[in-house]
Amino acid sequence: MTDPMTTPGTMDMQEGDDFVCPNCGCEIRLRHHGDPQKMQHTQAFVCCCGTRMEKEQHTS
């Protein structure tokens, strides 16, 4: 099984997803997802501190 965060072009992003920097705690939220046909190489966001951001896992 491959990790969608490490496989270029396979990251699953949805509107409302939150991404958190594990280094400094900075957070961003995806408000609107663009046209998937124009984003064939979707990759993880990179924080302004240079660390790869992780998709926040919501617990119920």
Secondary structure, DSSP 8 states (H G I E B T S, - for coil): ---TTTSTT-----TT-EEE-TTT--EEE------GGG-TT----B-TTS-B-EE-----
